[in-house]
């Protein structure tokens, strides 16, 4: 629950590989809220294997994560996608009673914007960052975690920041993890439509709760000659603290 003095920060494997500075940003924000932070890194939530049909492999890596997390009462994850996997799908990889034990640990995982928005210290944070950003809320954050209100609340607290929402904001960027590999043509067209909508906002920075979406969009933008820089919510808040 938000407000606890000690939290664990789960730094997912893909963020470690592609955005290694994101954990430091998240940690800085959590410490600014007054929390003591323990890092859980080098772990995978099991989603790539799960989405590819490899349930045994997903269970194996998921077990490692749950074991690393079981000593902690609250685990903050700077990835809506990974949070949704742990909370909604990982426990079902076991039969009872192990599934119940897994669910008990999984329920302690919370996405970064939800944790921050509910934290008693959030209103005391001094956040200022003049500028304009476009918002892309990931499908997992919006639909599986219901974090839209938390994302909006976090962004609204940043003094001087104008947040622009693109047309068809609820539509997917086309990444979807292994979907982009299984259906590349469809993925590219979805990405193109999302990039056009983001570019139409006039913002040159797009913010998202999920770096996986940002990586997909930035790669597409580079190929299409669209100027677009991606920031995660932890990075945005860390900048706003400066």
Buried (B, 14 or more C-beta within 10 A) or exposed (E): EBBEEEBBBBBBBBBBEEBEEBBBBBBBBBEBBEBEBEEBBEBBBBBBBBBBEBBEBBBBBBBEBBEBBEEBEBBBBBBBBBBBBBBBBBBBBBEEEEBEBBBEBBEBBBBBBBBBBBBEBBEEBEBEBEBEBBBBBBBBBBBBBEBBEBBBBBBEBBEEBEBBBBEEBEBBBBBBBBBBEEBEEEBBEBBBBBBBBBBEBEBBBBBBBBBBBBBBBBEBBEEEEBEBEBBBBBBBBBBBBE
